[in-house]
């Protein structure tokens, strides 16, 4: 950061028309959340580990890279939570909304899509609903499908399902509303997480795409998120 500031200056994040983020994918997600209301595009350079959302780091030629960069736009999920005390909470997720058991006992979760119960009870460690951008993150580790970045789809993926054991999840339209209801909530506590925002002891979680918000990532030509997601499907 010191080297880049010496070469290019720094007007501060509150006045920026474009932000350069240095770090890994976690830092990129934090930056996108911080800038979501302003819709300022972000060009990431990888100083972390995986860096799936980042470009390669280089000191020189940054201005030229920014001019040539290609945009990818991501629409987040809106999560509305009710906890055991009846309190309401809300958060946005660019990658996924996840529900996790928080005790030694498996969670029991009912899954409702557009007001219709599609699964009476999933007994599991958890379940997640992922955007296309997040489909190569935790969703992929949980053996969920990789979605093309511009597909109007969401991935619904169980985490260590016990019953039904062979259920692998579902691919849903991004226009649906998905509701998760926890069973035996006091005995089997569950937390809900939108990217890095967590609420504990939830009884109901309602998730839908929020088209009023959007973020823009910038990538070097030939290394766009679309191309990375495509390449990821042929890794073995």
C-alpha positions in Angstrom: 0.0 0.0 0.0 2.8 2.4 0.9 4.5 1.7 -2.5 1.3 2.3 -4.4 0.5 5.4 -2.5 3.9 6.7 -3.3 3.5 6.0 -7.0 -0.2 7.0 -7.5 -1.4 9.0 -4.5 -4.5 8.2 -2.5 -7.7 10.4 -2.2 -9.3 8.3 0.5 -12.1 5.8 0.2 -14.9 8.3 0.8 -13.9 10.5 -2.2 -12.8 7.7 -4.6 -14.4 7.0 -7.9 -12.6 3.7 -8.0 -11.0 1.6 -5.2 -7.9 -0.6 -5.4 -8.1 -3.4 -2.7 -5.0 -5.2 -1.6 -5.5 -8.5 0.2 -7.4 -11.8 -0.4 -11.0 -12.7 -1.1 -12.1 -11.9 2.4 -10.8 -8.4 2.2 -12.5 -8.0 -1.2 -15.8 -9.0 0.2 -15.4 -6.5 3.1 -14.6 -3.8 0.7 -17.5 -4.5 -1.6 -19.9 -4.5 1.4 -18.5 -1.1 2.5 -18.9 0.4 -1.0 -22.2 -1.2 -1.9 -24.4 1.9 -1.3 -22.1 4.0 -3.4 -21.6 1.5 -6.3 -17.9 2.3 -6.6 -16.1 -0.3 -8.7 -13.2 -2.2 -7.0 -10.0 -3.5 -8.6 -8.4 -6.1 -6.3 -4.8 -7.2 -6.3 -3.9 -10.4 -4.5 -1.8 -10.2 -1.4 -3.6 -13.1 0.2 -3.8 -16.8 -0.5 -6.4 -17.9 -3.1 -7.4 -14.6 -4.5 -10.2 -15.9 -6.7 -11.8 -12.4 -6.8 -8.4 -10.6 -7.2 -6.0 -9.7 -10.0 -2.3 -10.4 -9.8 -0.3 -7.9 -7.8 2.1 -5.5 -9.6 3.5 -2.1 -8.7 3.9 -0.8 -12.2 1.3 0.0 -14.8 -1.6 0.3 -12.5 -3.3 3.2 -14.3 -3.1 1.4 -17.6 -4.6 -1.7 -16.0 -7.5 0.2 -14.5 -8.3 1.8 -17.9 -8.3 -1.6 -19.6 -10.1 -3.5 -16.8 -13.4 -5.3 -17.6 -16.3 -5.0 -15.2 -18.3 -7.9 -13.6 -21.4 -7.0 -11.7 -22.8 -9.0 -8.8 -26.3 -8.8 -7.2 -26.4 -9.7 -3.5 -28.9 -11.8 -1.5 -31.0 -10.1 1.2 -31.4 -12.2 4.3 -34.1 -11.5 6.9 -33.8 -13.4 10.1 -36.1 -14.0 13.1 -34.4 -15.3 16.2 -35.9 -17.2 19.2 -36.7 -14.0 21.1 -38.7 -12.8 18.1 -36.2 -10.1 17.1 -35.7 -9.3 13.4 -32.4 -8.9 11.7 -31.3 -8.3 8.1 -28.0 -8.5 6.1 -26.7 -8.7 2.6 -24.7 -11.6 1.1 -22.6 -11.4 -2.0 -21.4 -15.1 -1.7 -23.9 -17.0 0.2 -26.4 -17.2 3.1 -25.6 -20.2 5.3 -27.3 -21.9 8.2 -25.2 -23.9 10.7 -25.9 -26.1 13.7 -24.3 -24.6 16.8 -24.4 -27.6 19.1 -23.4 -31.2 19.0 -26.8 -32.1 17.7 -27.7 -32.0 14.0 -30.0 -29.2 12.8 -33.5 -29.9 11.5 -34.5 -27.4 8.8 -37.6 -27.1 6.7 -37.1 -25.6 3.3 -39.8 -23.5 1.7 -39.6 -22.1 -1.9 -42.1 -19.4 -2.9 -44.4 -20.3 0.0 -44.5 -24.0 -0.7 -42.6 -26.5 1.5 -40.3 -28.5 -0.7 -38.6 -30.4 2.1 -40.3 -31.0 5.4 -37.1 -31.7 7.3 -33.5 -31.7 6.3 -31.3 -33.2 9.1 -27.9 -31.8 8.6 -24.9 -29.8 9.8 -26.4 -26.9 7.8 -27.5 -25.6 4.4 -26.6 -22.7 2.2 -28.0 -20.6 -0.7 -25.3 -19.3 -3.0 -25.1 -16.6 -5.7 -23.3 -17.5 -8.9 -20.3 -15.4 -7.7 -20.3 -17.5 -4.5 -20.8 -20.8 -6.1 -17.1 -21.4 -6.4 -16.5 -20.6 -2.7 -18.1 -22.4 0.3 -20.8 -23.8 -2.0 -18.2 -25.7 -4.1 -16.5 -27.0 -0.9 -19.9 -28.4 0.2 -20.1 -30.2 -3.2 -22.6 -27.7 -4.7 -22.8 -26.9 -8.4 -20.7 -24.2 -10.1 -23.0 -21.6 -11.7 -22.0 -19.4 -14.6 -21.5 -15.8 -13.3 -24.3 -14.3 -15.4 -26.8 -17.1 -14.9 -30.1 -16.1 -13.3 -29.8 -19.0 -10.8 -29.0 -19.7 -7.2 -27.5 -22.9 -5.7 -29.2 -24.5 -2.7 -26.7 -26.9 -1.1 -26.9 -29.1 2.0 -23.9 -29.2 4.4 -23.2 -32.8 5.6 -26.8 -34.0 5.1 -27.8 -37.0 7.3 -31.4 -37.3 6.1 -32.2 -37.4 3.3 -28.6 -38.7 2.9 -28.4 -38.6 -0.8 -30.0 -35.2 -1.5 -27.4 -33.1 -3.2 -29.3 -29.8 -3.3 -31.2 -27.9 -6.0 -30.6 -25.2 -8.6 -33.2 -22.4 -8.3 -34.3 -19.3 -10.2 -32.9 -16.1 -8.8 -36.5 -14.8 -8.7 -37.6 -17.2 -5.9 -37.9 -16.5 -2.2 -36.4 -19.3 0.0 -37.5 -19.7 3.6 -35.7 -21.8 6.1 -37.5 -22.8 9.3 -35.6 -24.5 12.1 -37.3 -27.3 14.0 -36.7 -27.9 17.8 -34.9 -24.5 17.8 -34.1 -24.6 21.5 -32.8 -28.1 21.5 -31.0 -27.8 18.2 -29.7 -24.2 17.9 -28.9 -22.8 14.5 -27.0 -19.7 13.4 -27.5 -17.8 10.1 -24.6 -16.1 8.3 -24.7 -13.7 5.4 -21.0 -13.6 4.2 -19.4 -12.6 7.5 -22.5 -11.3 9.4 -23.9 -13.9 11.9 -27.1 -14.1 13.9 -27.5 -16.9 16.4 -30.5 -18.9 17.6 -32.6 -18.3 14.5 -36.1 -19.8 14.0 -36.7 -18.5 10.4 -34.5 -17.1 7.6 -36.0 -15.6 4.5 -33.7 -15.1 1.5 -34.2 -13.4 -1.9 -32.1 -11.6 -4.4 -31.9 -7.8 -3.8 -31.9 -6.1 -7.1 -31.7 -2.6 -5.5 -28.1 -3.3 -4.7 -25.2 -4.2 -6.9 -21.4 -4.2 -6.8 -18.8 -4.0 -9.6 -15.5 -5.9 -9.7 -12.8 -5.0 -12.2 -10.5 -7.6 -13.8 -7.6 -7.6 -16.2 -8.6 -8.6 -19.8 -8.6 -12.4 -20.2 -9.0 -13.0 -16.4 -12.6 -12.0 -15.8 -14.7 -13.7 -13.2 -16.7 -15.3 -16.0 -13.6 -16.9 -17.4 -12.4 -18.0 -13.9 -15.7 -19.7 -13.2 -15.6 -21.5 -16.5 -12.1 -22.7 -15.9 -13.0 -23.9 -12.4 -15.5 -26.4 -14.0 -12.7 -28.2 -15.8 -10.3 -28.6 -12.8 -9.7 -32.1 -11.7 
